Amino acid sequence: MIGYDRPLKPEWIYKTLQLVQPGRKPEEYYDAYNSIAVELTGKDGRRKTRTVLFRTFIYSFQESTSTIQENILLTLCKQKDFEYMKPILLAKFIIDYEILRYFTQKFYQIFDPSQEVSSPAITAKMVESYGDTEIIKRSTRSFLKTLCDFKILEPVNSTKYHQLSKTDLTTEQVRDILKLYAIANHTKQIDIQNLDKSMFAFYQTPDLNKVAKENHTSEWEYISGVDRKLLILK
């Protein structure tokens, strides 16, 4: 996926995924989504955010869009509480959208944790690499808004953001993000030594080797060598 042009609040995602049931048609939940995303007053805005939500968190796991199928996030949202799920839902954006992975990499090259975040500065870096197009600028604005909704940033004014303290991920959350990464990339193998760790960037993350060892045999086989540390998922 390329453009991320509509910001989504984590509450909208979580409540929607809690609600939907496999085997039902997506349109059965359109009115329910409108009731969840109550902050959106325009019909067009609700439709466009719903499209991004369903595309990212439901359709990306299946070939057909006619009927909702079970997936890891539907299951987890029904088992885990909202705070547990927030980092996992944010990780899905970064896993799926190339532009958001690049944004995340550039974000930490430009700003250290003590600095205010400047939207013109990060936008300029995005335009430098992707071109001066409206979809790049809109994606940058939308993801900055999303990071505020996920409590990663706090707006100071229209162009400045304060970085909030990073929250700690548990080993269980990291385990579920790694499983999500494997499913989203249609792979049974993850080399955690050479893994793009952008999906963990906005949180304090425990050592991946510790997570790998804790879940060895239960979730995957962990093979550690000189130049790779491989998870082979069950």
BALO-788344 format. One record per residue (C-alpha): y, x, z. Coordinates in steps of 0.5 Angstrom, whole numbers, plus 500, padded with zeros to 3 digits. Each point is the difference from the previous one (the first is absolute). Layout:
! residues N
<atom north="Y" east="X" up="Z"/>
...
***
This chain:
! residues 234
<atom north="500" east="500" up="500"/>
<atom north="507" east="503" up="498"/>
<atom north="506" east="495" up="503"/>
<atom north="501" east="498" up="507"/>
<atom north="505" east="495" up="499"/>
<atom north="500" east="495" up="506"/>
<atom north="500" east="502" up="507"/>
<atom north="494" east="497" up="504"/>
<atom north="501" east="499" up="508"/>
<atom north="493" east="502" up="503"/>
<atom north="500" east="493" up="504"/>
<atom north="500" east="497" up="493"/>
<atom north="494" east="504" up="498"/>
<atom north="496" east="500" up="506"/>
<atom north="501" east="492" up="501"/>
<atom north="498" east="499" up="493"/>
<atom north="494" east="504" up="500"/>
<atom north="498" east="497" up="507"/>
<atom north="500" east="493" up="497"/>
<atom north="497" east="501" up="493"/>
<atom north="492" east="499" up="499"/>
<atom north="496" east="503" up="495"/>
<atom north="497" east="495" up="495"/>
<atom north="507" east="496" up="500"/>
<atom north="505" east="500" up="494"/>
<atom north="506" east="504" up="501"/>
<atom north="505" east="494" up="498"/>
<atom north="497" east="496" up="506"/>
<atom north="504" east="505" up="505"/>
<atom north="507" east="500" up="496"/>
<atom north="503" east="494" up="505"/>
<atom north="497" east="504" up="506"/>
<atom north="503" east="506" up="498"/>
<atom north="507" east="497" up="499"/>
<atom north="499" east="498" up="507"/>
<atom north="499" east="507" up="502"/>
<atom north="505" east="503" up="496"/>
<atom north="506" east="495" up="503"/>
<atom north="505" east="506" up="500"/>
<atom north="500" east="499" up="492"/>
<atom north="504" east="494" up="498"/>
<atom north="499" east="500" up="492"/>
<atom north="494" east="498" up="497"/>
<atom north="501" east="506" up="495"/>
<atom north="500" east="505" up="506"/>
<atom north="494" east="497" up="503"/>
<atom north="496" east="499" up="494"/>
<atom north="501" east="508" up="498"/>
<atom north="499" east="502" up="507"/>
<atom north="493" east="496" up="500"/>
<atom north="498" east="503" up="493"/>
<atom north="501" east="507" up="503"/>
<atom north="496" east="499" up="507"/>
<atom north="494" east="496" up="496"/>
<atom north="500" east="506" up="495"/>
<atom north="500" east="506" up="505"/>
<atom north="496" east="497" up="505"/>
<atom north="495" east="495" up="497"/>
<atom north="500" east="501" up="492"/>
<atom north="500" east="508" up="500"/>
<atom north="493" east="499" up="503"/>
<atom north="497" east="495" up="495"/>
<atom north="499" east="499" up="493"/>
<atom north="502" east="493" up="499"/>
<atom north="506" east="496" up="503"/>
<atom north="497" east="493" up="500"/>
<atom north="496" east="501" up="507"/>
<atom north="502" east="504" up="506"/>
<atom north="494" east="505" up="502"/>
<atom north="499" east="503" up="506"/>
<atom north="503" east="507" up="501"/>
<atom north="501" east="505" up="506"/>
<atom north="507" east="498" up="502"/>
<atom north="498" east="492" up="500"/>
<atom north="495" east="502" up="505"/>
<atom north="504" east="505" up="504"/>
<atom north="506" east="495" up="501"/>
<atom north="495" east="495" up="502"/>
<atom north="497" east="505" up="505"/>
<atom north="506" east="504" up="503"/>
<atom north="507" east="499" up="502"/>
<atom north="507" east="500" up="497"/>
<atom north="502" east="507" up="502"/>
<atom north="493" east="503" up="499"/>
<atom north="501" east="498" up="493"/>
<atom north="507" east="502" up="498"/>
<atom north="498" east="507" up="498"/>
<atom north="494" east="498" up="496"/>
<atom north="504" east="495" up="496"/>
<atom north="506" east="505" up="499"/>
<atom north="494" east="505" up="498"/>
<atom north="498" east="495" up="494"/>
<atom north="507" east="500" up="497"/>
<atom north="500" east="508" up="500"/>
<atom north="493" east="500" up="497"/>
<atom north="501" east="495" up="495"/>
<atom north="507" east="502" up="497"/>
<atom north="501" east="507" up="497"/>
<atom north="508" east="499" up="501"/>
<atom north="499" east="499" up="508"/>
<atom north="496" east="506" up="500"/>
<atom north="505" east="504" up="497"/>
<atom north="505" east="497" up="504"/>
<atom north="497" east="502" up="507"/>
<atom north="499" east="507" up="497"/>
<atom north="507" east="501" up="499"/>
<atom north="502" east="496" up="506"/>
<atom north="497" east="506" up="504"/>
<atom north="503" east="505" up="496"/>
<atom north="507" east="498" up="500"/>
<atom north="500" east="497" up="507"/>
<atom north="498" east="503" up="507"/>
<atom north="498" east="495" up="506"/>
<atom north="507" east="501" up="503"/>
<atom north="504" east="499" up="494"/>
<atom north="503" east="493" up="498"/>
<atom north="497" east="498" up="493"/>
<atom north="505" east="499" up="494"/>
<atom north="498" east="495" up="495"/>
<atom north="504" east="503" up="495"/>
<atom north="497" east="507" up="501"/>
<atom north="493" east="497" up="499"/>
<atom north="502" east="496" up="494"/>
<atom north="502" east="506" up="497"/>
<atom north="494" east="504" up="501"/>
<atom north="496" east="494" up="497"/>
<atom north="504" east="499" up="494"/>
<atom north="500" east="508" up="499"/>
<atom north="492" east="499" up="499"/>
<atom north="499" east="493" up="497"/>
<atom north="507" east="499" up="496"/>
<atom north="506" east="496" up="502"/>
<atom north="497" east="493" up="499"/>
<atom north="501" east="493" up="504"/>
<atom north="492" east="500" up="502"/>
<atom north="501" east="507" up="503"/>
<atom north="506" east="498" up="504"/>
<atom north="498" east="493" up="502"/>
<atom north="493" east="503" up="502"/>
<atom north="504" east="505" up="505"/>
<atom north="504" east="495" up="503"/>
<atom north="494" east="495" up="501"/>
<atom north="496" east="506" up="503"/>
<atom north="506" east="502" up="505"/>
<atom north="500" east="492" up="502"/>
<atom north="493" east="500" up="501"/>
<atom north="500" east="506" up="504"/>
<atom north="505" east="497" up="504"/>
<atom north="496" east="494" up="501"/>
<atom north="494" east="504" up="502"/>
<atom north="504" east="503" up="506"/>
<atom north="500" east="507" up="496"/>
<atom north="508" east="500" up="499"/>
<atom north="505" east="496" up="503"/>
<atom north="507" east="499" up="496"/>
<atom north="506" east="503" up="502"/>
<atom north="504" east="497" up="494"/>
<atom north="499" east="498" up="493"/>
<atom north="498" east="508" up="498"/>
<atom north="498" east="503" up="506"/>
<atom north="494" east="499" up="504"/>
<atom north="498" east="503" up="507"/>
<atom north="492" east="503" up="501"/>
<atom north="497" east="496" up="505"/>
<atom north="495" east="504" up="504"/>
<atom north="493" east="501" up="497"/>
<atom north="495" east="496" up="503"/>
<atom north="493" east="502" up="502"/>
<atom north="494" east="498" up="495"/>
<atom north="493" east="500" up="504"/>
<atom north="494" east="503" up="497"/>
<atom north="497" east="493" up="499"/>
<atom north="507" east="498" up="495"/>
<atom north="499" east="507" up="497"/>
<atom north="492" east="498" up="498"/>
<atom north="502" east="493" up="497"/>
<atom north="506" east="504" up="496"/>
<atom north="495" east="505" up="497"/>
<atom north="495" east="494" up="499"/>
<atom north="505" east="496" up="496"/>
<atom north="502" east="506" up="496"/>
<atom north="493" east="501" up="498"/>
<atom north="499" east="493" up="498"/>
<atom north="507" east="500" up="496"/>
<atom north="498" east="506" up="496"/>
<atom north="493" east="497" up="499"/>
<atom north="497" east="507" up="503"/>
<atom north="495" east="501" up="505"/>
<atom north="503" east="507" up="501"/>
<atom north="506" east="503" up="504"/>
<atom north="502" east="507" up="500"/>
<atom north="504" east="500" up="507"/>
<atom north="502" east="507" up="499"/>
<atom north="503" east="499" up="493"/>
<atom north="502" east="493" up="501"/>
<atom north="507" east="497" up="499"/>
<atom north="503" east="498" up="507"/>
<atom north="506" east="496" up="497"/>
<atom north="496" east="494" up="503"/>
<atom north="501" east="503" up="507"/>
<atom north="507" east="503" up="500"/>
<atom north="504" east="494" up="503"/>
<atom north="495" east="501" up="507"/>
<atom north="498" east="505" up="505"/>
<atom north="493" east="501" up="497"/>
<atom north="494" east="503" up="504"/>
<atom north="496" east="506" up="497"/>
<atom north="496" east="497" up="494"/>
<atom north="494" east="505" up="502"/>
<atom north="500" east="497" up="507"/>
<atom north="499" east="493" up="496"/>
<atom north="495" east="502" up="496"/>
<atom north="496" east="503" up="505"/>
<atom north="501" east="494" up="504"/>
<atom north="497" east="495" up="495"/>
<atom north="495" east="505" up="497"/>
<atom north="493" east="496" up="499"/>
<atom north="503" east="493" up="502"/>
<atom north="506" east="500" up="494"/>
<atom north="498" east="506" up="495"/>
<atom north="497" east="506" up="500"/>
<atom north="504" east="506" up="502"/>
<atom north="499" east="507" up="496"/>
<atom north="505" east="505" up="502"/>
<atom north="500" east="507" up="495"/>
<atom north="505" east="506" up="499"/>
<atom north="504" east="496" up="495"/>
<atom north="499" east="493" up="501"/>
<atom north="498" east="495" up="506"/>
<atom north="497" east="494" up="496"/>
<atom north="499" east="493" up="503"/>
<atom north="494" east="496" up="496"/>
<atom north="501" east="493" up="502"/>
<atom north="494" east="495" up="501"/>
***
